Amino acid sequence: MVTLDSQIKEQINQSPYRDIRVGEEKGVLVVQVGRGTPAAKAGLREGDVIQEVNKQPVTDARTIQKLLEQTGVDGELEVGIRRRGQIATLTIRPEQLPTLQASR
């Protein structure tokens, strides 16, 4: 996730390496969604701009991370996004991350 402003918007829109085009200057841009993650399961896509979480406006990625931590594994986040000029609401259900075992 990347916090949007006019400079970031311009950089992304001028990048020849990305298929993303951004119209918004406020919100949090989703630049990548991992396969099988709660965000992917909820339908979040690369290029979506998150504008609110649980009906609270968000303008930076840190705020989203804090809300996610507060919600915990048993909660839900209602995420308001803008995708290609359309507004949508998705429900993300955080999951426990798998534990990594050290190899010996």
N, C-alpha and C positions, 0 to 999 in steps of 0.2 A: 504494500500500500504506500501511496505517496500523497502527501498533503499538496493540494492544488493551490496555485496562485497564477497570476498572469504570465510570469516568467517560465514556470514549469509547463503550463499549457502550451506556450510557444515552442519550447524545446521539444515536447512530445509531438506536436503537430508537424514540426519541421524534420523530424527524424526519419531518414529513409529506411531504418531498420525495424520500425514498428508499424503494424497495421492499425494501431489505435489512433483515433482522431477525437480530440476533446473539445467540447463547446463551452464547458463550464469553467469558471475561474475559482469557484469555492467548492469545497467538499474534499473527499478522499478518493483518489483514483486507484482502482484495483489493477495492478500491472501483471499479476500472475495469480492463478488459483491452482493449488496442488490437487492432483487426482485423488479422489476418495476422501478429501477433507470435508469437514462439516460445511464449509463455504461452498464447495463444489456440489455437495448433496442438496444444498438449499437452492442452487441455481445461479449463484454469483458467477460472473464471467469477467475475463480480462476486458478492460475498457469501461466497466461500470463505474459510475461515480456515486459513492455513498454520501448521502446528504443528511441523513438522520438515523439515529439508533434509539429504539424505544421512544419514538416521538420527540427526541431531543436533537436539535440541530448539531451536527458535528462538522468541524472545519479542519481537524488535524488527526493524523493517524494515532497519536498517543492517546487521545480521548477514546477512540475505539478500543484500543488495547486495554485501557483501564476498565471500560464497561464490560469487556469480555471477561476480565479477571474477576470483577465483582459478580457477574452472573453465574460463573462456575459451571460445572459439568451438568447439573440437573436443571439449568435454566434455559431460557430462550431469549434470543435477540431479534427484535423486529427491526429490519433494516430497510430504510427507504432509499431507493437508488434511482438514478437517471441513466437510461440505456438508450442510446441513439435517439435522443429527444423525447423518449417516453418515460413516464414515471411508473415505478413498480415497487411493491413491498415484498420482501422475502423474510422467511423465518429461519434463523440459523440456530441449531441446537449443538452447543459445544460438546465435545467428546473428550474422554481421557486419552492422552497421548500414549502410544505404546511405549513400554519400557525397553531400553536398549541394553543388551547384555554385552559386556566386554568379552572379546575373544582372547583365548589364552594360547 
